[in-house]
């Protein structure tokens, strides 16, 4: 997985075709986004540090409004 922008992660999360789950464990929070049971992106938050990751081909899962990049 590689780092992606927050706006791209939000685009994937808000897509009705995708499912997501969140998990908290102490100071660590994880949000994973799936498309057809395939993990396509995740957000890791440890204390105040937040990182967004996407699979190599994550751009094919973005909705039209965010594919201008």
C-alpha positions as CSV (number, residue, x, y, z in Angstrom):
1,X,0.0,0.0,0.0
2,X,1.1,3.6,-0.6
3,X,0.2,6.9,0.9
4,X,-2.8,8.7,-0.5
5,X,-4.4,12.0,0.2
6,X,-7.3,12.5,2.7
7,X,-9.7,13.6,0.0
8,X,-9.0,10.4,-2.0
9,X,-9.6,8.3,1.1
10,X,-12.9,10.2,1.8
11,X,-14.0,9.7,-1.8
12,X,-13.5,5.9,-1.4
13,X,-15.2,5.8,2.0
14,X,-18.3,7.8,0.9
15,X,-18.9,5.6,-2.2
16,X,-22.0,3.5,-1.6
17,X,-20.5,0.6,-3.5
18,X,-17.7,0.3,-0.8
19,X,-17.9,-1.1,2.7
20,X,-15.8,0.0,5.6
21,X,-15.1,-1.1,9.1
22,X,-13.4,0.7,12.0
23,X,-11.5,-0.7,15.0
24,X,-10.1,1.1,18.0
25,X,-7.4,-0.3,20.4
26,X,-6.1,2.2,22.9
27,X,-4.4,5.1,21.1
28,X,-4.6,3.3,17.7
29,X,-7.6,3.6,15.4
30,X,-8.0,1.8,12.0
31,X,-10.5,2.3,9.3
32,X,-10.5,-0.2,6.4
33,X,-12.4,0.2,3.1
34,X,-13.4,-2.8,1.0
35,X,-14.8,-3.3,-2.4
36,X,-16.2,-6.8,-3.0
37,X,-14.3,-8.1,0.0
38,X,-11.0,-6.7,-1.3
39,X,-9.1,-4.3,0.9
40,X,-8.5,-1.1,-1.2
41,X,-7.6,1.5,1.4
42,X,-7.1,2.1,5.1
43,X,-6.6,4.9,7.6
44,X,-4.3,4.6,10.6
45,X,-4.5,7.0,13.4
46,X,-2.0,6.7,16.3
47,X,-2.5,9.4,18.8
48,X,-2.4,12.6,16.7
49,X,-0.7,11.0,13.6
50,X,-3.1,10.2,10.8
51,X,-2.0,8.3,7.6
52,X,-4.1,7.2,4.6
53,X,-3.0,4.3,2.5
54,X,-4.4,2.9,-0.8
55,X,-3.6,-0.2,-2.9
56,X,-1.5,0.4,-6.0
57,X,-4.6,0.6,-8.3
58,X,-6.8,2.6,-5.9
59,X,-7.5,5.3,-8.5
60,X,-9.8,2.9,-10.4
61,X,-12.1,2.9,-7.4
62,X,-12.5,6.7,-7.1
63,X,-15.7,8.3,-8.2
64,X,-15.7,10.7,-11.2
65,X,-15.5,13.9,-9.3
66,X,-12.1,13.0,-7.8
67,X,-10.3,11.6,-10.9
68,X,-9.0,14.9,-12.2
69,X,-5.5,14.3,-10.6
